[in-house]
Amino acid sequence: MKITRLHIILVILILALGGLCAYQYDQDRKRAAELAELKARQAMMESAAARKAEEDSQKRAVWAKQAVAVAGEYWLAAKQSGRDVSKGQGTLKLAKDTLAQKDYDNAVSIAFESIQELKNAPFLDVKYQVKYGDCLWNIAKMPEHYGKGAEWVRIWKFNRKKILDFDLIHPKQILVIPKANIEAQKLLPSA
């Protein structure tokens, strides 16, 4: 058989098509490798973002737990100093419930609100039963009341209907100590 130009053209054409197919196959392989690398990078970035989000969530959780704990300490200090903690206590419970629901940002803000309410809570009046040998000066001087004997006048003025003569109080008499624990304000840190 004689090789003609047609045969040469066909061989060249077949070789060109083969080369084109090989080139296309190589390009597809490169694109697939690039796509796989892009997906791997994207997965790494998503994984890093998820880790960062988890770390941020854990930090917010710790911050919220600390804020609620501090609010609890303020509640205890306010209660011990004779303040009316009912309003702040309700807000503190709401902060604890919000923390339990893992709504950390709101738990922090509600805890701070509770702290402000507890710091500004008014003092409660305290009842005191007079013992044998008591006098208004000694009652006022007691650390759980005013810590200063000179404050006896406040007790006398508040209980004028019960104490007709400030020098004469009787055992078992019930006196109201108005806004007791004024000195206990020192228990609560100032803003």
DASUL-V896152 format. One record per residue. N is the residue number from 1. PHI is phi as a letter, one per 40 degrees, with the letter a starting at -180 (NA if undefined). Layout:
n: (N:N)
phi: (PHI:PHI)
//
This chain:
n: (1:2:3:4:5:6:7:8:9:10:11:12:13:14:15:16:17:18:19:20:21:22:23:24:25:26:27:28:29:30:31:32:33:34:35:36:37:38:39:40:41:42:43:44:45:46:47:48:49:50:51:52:53:54:55:56:57:58:59:60:61:62:63:64:65:66:67:68:69:70:71:72:73:74:75:76:77:78:79:80:81:82:83:84:85:86:87:88:89:90:91:92:93:94:95:96:97:98:99:100:101:102:103:104:105:106:107:108:109:110:111:112:113:114:115:116:117:118:119:120:121:122:123:124:125:126:127:128:129:130:131:132:133:134:135:136:137:138:139:140:141:142:143:144:145:146:147:148:149:150:151:152:153:154:155:156:157:158:159:160:161:162:163:164:165:166:167:168:169:170:171:172:173:174:175:176:177:178:179:180:181:182:183:184:185:186:187:188:189:190:191)
phi: (NA:c:c:b:c:c:c:c:c:c:c:c:c:c:c:c:c:c:c:c:c:c:c:c:c:c:c:c:c:c:c:c:c:c:c:c:c:c:c:c:c:c:c:c:c:c:c:c:c:c:c:c:c:c:c:c:c:c:c:c:c:c:c:c:c:c:c:c:c:c:c:c:c:c:c:c:c:c:c:c:c:g:c:c:c:d:c:c:c:c:c:c:c:c:c:c:c:c:c:c:c:g:c:c:c:c:c:c:c:c:c:c:c:c:c:c:c:c:c:c:c:c:c:c:c:b:c:b:c:c:b:d:g:c:b:c:c:c:c:c:c:d:c:c:b:b:g:b:c:c:c:d:c:c:c:c:c:c:b:d:c:c:b:c:b:c:c:b:b:b:d:g:c:c:b:b:c:c:f:c:g:c:c:c:d:c:c:c:c:c:c)
//
